[in-house]
Structures are given as structure tokens and as C-alpha cells.
Amino acid sequence: MDIKKNLFQLLLLLYSGLIMVISAFMLISFPIGAYTVFNTEIGDAITYQHPIELTSNITIELGEGFIVLWCI
């Protein structure tokens, strides 16, 4: 019985440590990502105007595809 309790506590400790590390990474990555997106000029050359041709006469641009996927 004591071994099961110790094993359960060990698993609980490992699980809570994993959750804390993941939460810390999320909290750290948000300001870094916000700075990268808004304060750098990395994506200024991206236009999303590359046509995706289907077998019919309808052309769907890449940006429109992203909008449809975002809505789903």
C-alpha cells in the first residue's frame, strides 16, 4: 500500500512539473511572439496572392483559403 502511494505521489509530482513547464513556456513565448509579429519586418514581403488553380475556372487565392480554414 505504501509503495502505491509513493508511486502515485511520484506520478503526481512529475505531472504537475510537466504542467508547470508547459505553462511557463506558454507565458514566455507569448511576449516573444508578439514582439516578433508586431515589431519586426519579417513578413512584409508576404502578400498571400499566389493563386491556387482548380480544375474549373474558379481561382482561389491562398489568403482566402486561410480565411476558410480559420472559420472552420
N, C-alpha and C positions, 0 to 999 in steps of 0.2 A: 504494500500500500504506500509506503514511504517513497519507494522508487518511482511509482506512477505519479505521485505528487511532485517530486523533484523534476521528472521529465516534463510534466505539464508546465511547471514554472519556467523551465528552460525554454520550451517552445514559446511560451507567452513572452518571455524576455526577448527572444530572437524576433518574434513577430512585431512587438512594439518597437524594437530597434529599427527594423526594416521600414515600418510606417513612418518613424521619425526621420529617417534618412531621405525617404521619398518626399516627405513634406518639406524638408529643408531644401532639397534640390528644386522643388517647385517654387518655393519662395525666393530662392536665389536667381532662378532662371527668368522670372517674370521681369524684374527691372533690367536685366541684361538684354532680354529680347525687345523690350520697349525702347531701350536706347538704340539698339541696332536698327529697329524699324524706323523710328522717327528722327534720329539724329545723325544718321549716316546716309550716304548717297549710293548705297549698294544696288538698289533696284530701280534707279532712274531710267535705265536703258530698256527695261521690260515694258512691252506695250500690250501683250496678250492679243495681238492682231494676226496670229497665224491661223489661216483657215483650215478647218477640218472638212474635207470633202467626203460626202456620202455618195451612194450610187445614184441618188436623184439630183435634181437641180438645186437643192437646198444646201446652203453653206452655213455652217455653224462655226463661229469663232471660238477660240479657246476660252476667252473670258466668259462667254455665255454658257459654256459647258461647266465652268466652275460655279457660276450662279445657280444653275440647275442642281448640281451636286450638293451645294450648300443648302438649298431649300429642302432637299430630300433628307 
